[in-house]
């Protein structure tokens, strides 16, 4: 079991009962940061989206040839 305490936007204290929890703690932090970064990017992209009316998706362009 571990507990996180955020002191401010850049400081987090993580307490753990077990030293073997380190891998799980790192995964939690990485996931949390990635989720926030993805949400921030999607908000930015939604506000600044430019629609190309002539674009048609072609799945074959996604694969290496």
Order of alpha helices (4+ residues) and beta strands (2+ residues): beta-beta-alpha
